[in-house]
Amino acid sequence: MRERNISYLILWFLIVLIIGSEAVYAQRGLDYMDMDFFVNGMNLAWISFARDLDRFHESRFIKALDEVSQAGGNTIRWWLHTNGSWSPIFTDGKVSGLHHSNITNLVRALDLAHERGLSLLLCLFSFDLLQDQQGVNHVDNKNLIESVEHTQAYINNALIPMVQAVKDHPALLAWEVFNEPEGMTKEFGWTPVRTEMRYVQQFVNLVAGAIKREAPHNLVTNGSWNFRVLTDVDGMTNYYRDDRLIAAGGDPLGVLDFYQVHYYPVHFDERTSPFHHPASYWQLDKPILIGEFPAHGIIRKEGQRFRPRTELTSEEAWVYALENGYAGALGWTWTNHDGNGGTADAQPGIGKVRELSPERIILQMP
């Protein structure tokens, strides 16, 4: 009997430990501004595609900031180089620098966000590097991704000057290396020219390591198109796990601070949906930001296929992310240009999570 009681006590202790770890995980936001921060807002894609860092439209940028702030948001995800057609500058196939206005515009954008109590998630590049788009040089961009020498030229001549200029800015939430780089890979992609996941991993490792070396306190992430490349559960593979990134690029500092996943119900069902599984389901070791999803929620739209079996309104989607352990939710997109909704569609969700958890949403900017 005594042995059985001891066994029960051990079992109960293990259960308490498991439940306790889940409870901690259930409140896992980003460590930002001394807060357990829940990222709450919108994507700003785009005012001027691939040129927002060069042709900075201040009045429209302010409009976006004001509308997201008024909706209850605290963050905008903003795209910098995108496809490399305008920024950075390439000379003889390698990145040689930035346009004179780029850093000035970057600082100005962060200042404007700070004035409104918002943070910016700065996305450097996208899978558009290997798309057929005006001004895109596939040879130069492929070398940028695959050649360590070319990657290092970008780091030295463009990335580090930007990091040095804004690394201590209070409105800088994080740097994002790529938007959906899997889209330009042979393994998963859809672009006409393709690279390989090992080169994506190498680039992420080297860029993240360079940022960490210059600004150890800055957060770094990467925006993945689906959980298929971001978890080891259910036969999938997390390509962005620390050891795999380090093995690919060799920089021990080149790891992510948090993961970022995107989800659109026209493409994927519940199996890889962050809105049908709690964050703990993915068995990841870092916070998870839902960086893109339809601003109108996970709902059926006439003329579009719908893969999941269940729907969530905008409010239900944002609240699900808040209550199920995710580090935040950013709707697509402020411009409301592609049928996924805009800020007005997202407002019920953005506003509800601010109401439910203001201590994790409202930034007290220094």
C-alpha positions as CSV (number, residue, x, y, z in Angstrom):
1,M,0.0,0.0,0.0
2,R,2.8,2.4,0.9
3,E,4.6,1.8,-2.4
4,R,1.3,2.4,-4.3
5,N,0.8,5.7,-2.4
6,I,4.3,6.7,-3.3
7,S,3.6,5.9,-7.0
8,Y,0.4,8.0,-6.9
9,L,2.4,10.9,-5.4
10,I,5.0,10.7,-8.1
11,L,2.3,10.5,-10.8
12,W,0.5,13.5,-9.3
13,F,3.8,15.4,-9.1
14,L,4.4,14.8,-12.8
15,I,0.9,15.8,-13.7
16,V,1.3,19.1,-11.8
17,L,4.6,19.7,-13.6
18,I,3.0,19.2,-17.0
19,I,0.0,21.4,-16.2
20,G,2.2,24.0,-14.8
21,S,4.4,24.1,-17.9
22,E,1.3,24.4,-20.1
23,A,0.1,27.3,-17.9
24,V,3.4,29.1,-18.4
25,Y,3.3,28.4,-22.1
26,A,-0.3,29.7,-22.3
27,Q,0.9,33.2,-21.5
28,R,4.0,33.2,-23.7
29,G,4.3,36.5,-25.5
30,L,7.4,38.3,-26.6
31,D,9.8,39.8,-24.0
32,Y,9.5,43.4,-25.2
33,M,9.6,46.6,-23.2
34,D,9.7,44.6,-20.0
35,M,6.2,43.1,-21.0
36,D,4.8,39.7,-21.8
37,F,3.9,41.4,-25.1
38,F,1.1,40.2,-27.3
39,V,1.7,41.5,-30.9
40,N,-1.7,42.9,-32.0
41,G,-2.1,44.6,-35.4
42,M,-1.8,44.6,-39.1
43,N,0.5,44.1,-42.1
44,L,1.3,47.2,-44.2
45,A,1.9,45.6,-47.6
46,W,2.3,47.8,-49.4
47,I,2.1,51.5,-50.1
48,S,4.6,51.2,-53.0
49,F,5.6,47.6,-53.6
50,A,9.4,47.1,-52.9
51,R,9.9,50.9,-52.6
52,D,8.5,51.8,-49.2
53,L,12.0,52.3,-47.9
54,D,13.0,54.4,-50.9
55,R,9.8,56.3,-51.9
56,F,8.5,56.9,-48.4
57,H,4.9,58.1,-48.5
58,E,4.8,59.7,-45.0
59,S,1.2,60.9,-45.2
60,R,-0.1,57.4,-46.1
61,F,2.2,55.8,-43.6
62,I,0.8,58.0,-40.9
63,K,-2.8,57.1,-42.0
64,A,-1.9,53.4,-41.6
65,L,-0.4,54.0,-38.1
66,D,-3.4,56.0,-37.0
67,E,-6.0,53.5,-38.2
68,V,-4.2,50.6,-36.6
69,S,-3.8,52.5,-33.4
70,Q,-7.4,53.6,-33.3
71,A,-8.5,50.0,-33.9
72,G,-6.6,49.0,-30.7
73,G,-3.4,47.7,-32.3
74,N,0.1,48.0,-31.1
75,T,2.2,46.7,-34.1
76,I,2.6,47.1,-37.9
77,R,4.6,44.6,-40.0
78,W,6.5,46.8,-42.6
79,W,8.4,45.6,-45.6
80,L,11.9,47.0,-46.5
81,H,13.8,45.5,-49.4
82,T,11.2,43.0,-50.5
83,N,12.5,41.8,-53.9
84,G,15.7,43.8,-54.1
85,S,14.6,45.8,-57.2
86,W,15.2,49.2,-55.6
87,S,16.9,48.5,-52.3
88,P,19.7,47.6,-51.5
89,I,22.1,48.9,-54.2
90,F,23.9,46.2,-56.2
91,T,27.2,47.0,-57.9
92,D,28.8,44.3,-60.1
93,G,26.5,41.7,-58.7
94,K,27.0,42.4,-55.0
95,V,25.3,44.7,-52.5
96,S,27.3,47.8,-52.2
97,G,25.1,50.0,-50.0
98,L,21.8,51.8,-49.5
99,H,20.3,54.8,-51.1
100,H,21.0,58.0,-49.1
101,S,17.4,58.3,-48.0
102,N,16.9,54.7,-46.8
103,I,18.2,55.0,-43.3
104,T,16.6,58.5,-42.9
105,N,13.2,57.0,-43.9
106,L,13.7,54.0,-41.6
107,V,14.3,56.2,-38.6
108,R,11.4,58.5,-39.6
109,A,9.0,55.5,-39.8
110,L,10.1,54.3,-36.3
111,D,9.7,57.8,-34.9
112,L,6.2,58.1,-36.3
113,A,5.3,54.7,-34.8
114,H,6.7,55.7,-31.5
115,E,4.6,58.9,-31.4
116,R,1.5,56.7,-31.7
117,G,2.5,54.0,-29.2
118,L,3.1,51.5,-31.9
119,S,6.0,49.1,-32.7
120,L,7.3,48.0,-36.1
121,L,8.2,44.5,-37.2
122,L,10.8,45.1,-40.0
123,C,10.7,42.5,-42.8
124,L,13.9,42.6,-44.9
125,F,13.3,40.3,-47.9
126,S,10.5,38.2,-49.4
127,F,10.2,35.1,-51.8
128,D,9.7,37.9,-54.4
129,L,13.5,37.9,-54.8
130,L,13.0,35.1,-57.3
131,Q,9.7,36.1,-58.8
132,D,9.3,37.5,-62.3
133,Q,8.8,41.2,-61.4
134,Q,10.0,44.5,-62.8
135,G,13.6,45.2,-61.8
136,V,14.2,41.8,-60.3
137,N,17.7,40.4,-61.1
138,H,17.4,36.6,-60.6
139,V,21.2,36.1,-60.9
140,D,22.1,38.7,-58.4
141,N,19.4,37.7,-55.9
142,K,20.2,34.0,-56.2
143,N,23.8,34.8,-55.4
144,L,22.7,37.0,-52.5
145,I,20.9,34.0,-51.0
146,E,23.3,31.2,-51.8
147,S,26.8,32.7,-51.8
148,V,28.3,33.4,-48.4
149,E,30.5,36.1,-50.0
150,H,27.5,37.8,-51.5
151,T,25.4,37.5,-48.3
152,Q,28.3,39.0,-46.3
153,A,28.4,42.0,-48.7
154,Y,24.8,42.7,-47.9
155,I,25.4,42.3,-44.2
156,N,28.4,44.7,-44.3
157,N,27.2,47.3,-46.6
158,A,23.4,47.5,-46.0
159,L,22.2,45.5,-43.0
160,I,24.7,46.6,-40.4
161,P,24.3,50.3,-41.2
162,M,20.6,49.9,-40.7
163,V,21.0,48.0,-37.5
164,Q,23.5,50.5,-36.1
165,A,21.1,53.4,-36.9
166,V,18.0,52.0,-35.2
167,K,19.0,49.2,-32.8
168,D,18.2,51.3,-29.8
169,H,14.9,52.7,-31.1
170,P,12.0,52.0,-28.7
171,A,9.6,51.3,-31.6
172,L,11.7,48.5,-33.1
173,L,9.9,45.3,-32.2
174,A,12.1,42.9,-34.3
175,W,13.9,42.2,-37.5
176,E,12.4,39.6,-39.9
177,V,14.9,38.0,-42.3
178,F,12.4,36.7,-44.9
179,N,8.8,36.7,-45.8
180,E,7.8,33.1,-46.8
181,P,11.2,32.1,-48.2
182,E,9.9,28.6,-48.7
183,G,8.0,30.0,-51.7
184,M,11.3,30.3,-53.6
185,T,12.6,26.8,-52.8
186,K,12.7,23.6,-54.9
187,E,11.2,21.7,-51.9
188,F,8.1,23.9,-51.4
189,G,8.0,26.8,-53.8
190,W,6.1,28.5,-56.6
191,T,8.5,31.1,-58.0
192,P,9.8,30.6,-61.6
193,V,13.4,30.5,-60.3
194,R,14.2,28.4,-57.2
195,T,16.8,28.0,-54.5
196,E,17.0,25.3,-51.8
197,M,16.0,25.2,-48.2
198,R,19.6,24.8,-47.1
199,Y,20.5,28.1,-48.6
200,V,17.5,29.8,-47.0
201,Q,18.7,28.3,-43.6
202,Q,22.2,29.6,-44.3
203,F,21.1,33.1,-45.1
204,V,18.8,33.2,-42.1
205,N,21.6,32.0,-39.9
206,L,24.2,34.6,-41.2
207,V,21.8,37.5,-41.1
208,A,20.4,36.7,-37.7
209,G,24.0,36.2,-36.4
210,A,25.1,39.6,-37.8
211,I,22.2,41.4,-36.1
212,K,22.8,39.6,-32.8
213,R,26.5,40.5,-32.9
214,E,25.8,44.2,-33.5
215,A,22.7,44.4,-31.3
216,P,22.4,41.5,-28.9
217,H,19.1,42.9,-27.4
218,N,17.3,43.1,-30.8
219,L,14.8,40.4,-31.6
220,V,15.0,38.4,-34.8
221,T,12.4,36.2,-36.6
222,N,11.6,34.7,-39.9
223,G,8.1,34.5,-41.6
224,S,7.2,31.0,-42.7
225,W,4.4,30.3,-45.0
226,N,3.1,27.3,-43.1
227,F,3.7,25.1,-40.1
228,R,5.0,22.4,-42.5
229,V,8.5,23.9,-42.2
230,L,8.2,25.0,-38.6
231,T,7.6,22.0,-36.4
232,D,8.7,18.4,-36.0
233,V,5.3,17.1,-35.0
234,D,3.1,14.9,-37.3
235,G,6.0,14.1,-39.7
236,M,6.8,17.7,-40.4
237,T,10.3,19.4,-40.1
238,N,11.3,22.5,-38.3
239,Y,14.0,23.9,-40.6
240,Y,14.5,26.9,-38.3
241,R,15.4,25.0,-35.1
242,D,18.6,26.4,-33.6
243,D,20.8,23.5,-34.3
244,R,19.7,23.2,-37.9
245,L,20.3,26.9,-38.6
246,I,23.7,26.8,-37.1
247,A,24.6,23.6,-39.0
248,A,23.5,25.4,-42.3
249,G,25.4,28.7,-41.8
250,G,28.0,28.0,-39.1
251,D,27.2,31.1,-37.0
252,P,26.5,30.1,-33.4
253,L,24.6,33.4,-32.8
254,G,22.5,33.0,-35.9
255,V,19.2,31.8,-34.3
256,L,15.7,33.1,-34.0
257,D,14.1,34.7,-30.9
258,F,10.6,33.7,-31.9
259,Y,8.9,31.8,-34.7
260,Q,6.5,33.3,-37.1
261,V,3.8,31.4,-39.1
262,H,1.3,32.4,-41.8
263,Y,-2.1,30.8,-42.5
264,Y,-4.7,31.2,-45.2
265,P,-7.7,28.8,-45.3
266,V,-7.8,28.8,-49.1
267,H,-4.5,26.8,-49.0
268,F,-4.5,24.7,-45.8
269,D,-6.9,22.8,-43.6
270,E,-6.9,22.3,-39.8
271,R,-3.7,20.1,-39.8
272,T,-1.4,23.1,-40.1
273,S,-3.8,25.8,-38.7
274,P,-2.7,27.9,-35.7
275,F,-6.4,28.6,-35.3
276,H,-7.3,25.0,-34.7
277,H,-4.4,24.0,-32.4
278,P,-3.0,25.7,-29.3
279,A,0.6,26.9,-29.5
280,S,1.6,24.1,-27.2
281,Y,0.6,21.5,-29.9
282,W,3.5,22.4,-32.1
283,Q,6.0,21.5,-29.3
284,L,8.3,24.5,-30.1
285,D,10.8,26.0,-27.8
286,K,10.1,29.7,-28.6
287,P,7.1,32.0,-28.8
288,I,5.0,31.8,-32.0
289,L,3.6,34.9,-33.8
290,I,0.8,34.4,-36.3
291,G,2.3,37.0,-38.8
292,E,-0.3,36.8,-41.6
293,F,-3.9,35.6,-41.8
294,P,-7.0,37.1,-43.4
295,A,-8.1,40.2,-41.5
296,H,-11.7,39.2,-41.8
297,G,-11.0,36.0,-40.0
298,I,-11.0,32.3,-41.0
299,I,-14.3,32.5,-42.9
300,R,-15.8,31.2,-46.2
301,K,-15.7,33.8,-49.0
302,E,-17.8,33.5,-52.1
303,G,-15.6,32.4,-55.0
304,Q,-12.8,31.1,-52.8
305,R,-12.2,27.5,-51.7
306,F,-12.2,26.9,-47.9
307,R,-10.1,24.1,-46.6
308,P,-10.8,23.9,-42.8
309,R,-14.1,22.5,-41.6
310,T,-14.8,25.3,-39.1
311,E,-14.8,29.1,-39.3
312,L,-13.7,31.8,-37.0
313,T,-14.8,35.4,-37.2
314,S,-12.2,38.2,-36.8
315,E,-13.0,38.5,-33.1
316,E,-12.8,34.7,-32.6
317,A,-9.5,34.4,-34.4
318,W,-7.7,37.1,-32.5
319,V,-9.1,35.9,-29.2
320,Y,-8.1,32.3,-30.0
321,A,-4.6,33.4,-30.6
322,L,-4.6,35.3,-27.3
323,E,-6.1,32.5,-25.2
324,N,-4.2,29.6,-26.8
325,G,-0.6,30.6,-26.2
326,Y,0.4,32.5,-29.3
327,A,2.6,35.6,-29.1
328,G,0.4,37.7,-31.3
329,A,-1.7,38.0,-34.5
330,L,-1.2,40.4,-37.5
331,G,-4.0,40.6,-40.0
332,W,-3.4,40.8,-43.8
333,T,-3.5,43.7,-44.8
334,W,-4.0,47.4,-44.2
335,T,-4.4,48.2,-47.9
336,N,-7.4,45.8,-48.2
337,H,-6.4,45.0,-51.8
338,D,-6.8,41.3,-52.3
339,G,-10.0,40.0,-50.7
340,N,-8.6,39.2,-47.3
341,G,-9.9,42.3,-45.6
342,G,-8.5,45.4,-44.1
343,T,-8.2,47.2,-40.8
344,A,-12.0,47.7,-40.5
345,D,-12.5,44.0,-40.8
346,A,-9.8,43.3,-38.3
347,Q,-11.0,45.9,-35.7
348,P,-13.4,43.5,-33.9
349,G,-10.5,41.2,-33.2
350,I,-7.8,43.7,-32.5
351,G,-10.1,45.7,-30.2
352,K,-11.3,42.7,-28.3
353,V,-7.9,41.4,-27.3
354,R,-7.0,44.9,-26.2
355,E,-10.1,44.9,-24.1
356,L,-9.4,41.4,-22.6
357,S,-5.7,41.9,-21.9
358,P,-4.6,45.6,-21.9
359,E,-1.6,44.8,-19.8
360,R,-0.2,42.8,-22.7
361,I,-1.3,45.1,-25.5
362,I,-0.8,48.7,-24.5
363,L,2.8,49.9,-24.9
364,Q,4.2,52.4,-22.5
365,M,6.8,54.0,-24.8
366,P,9.8,55.6,-23.0
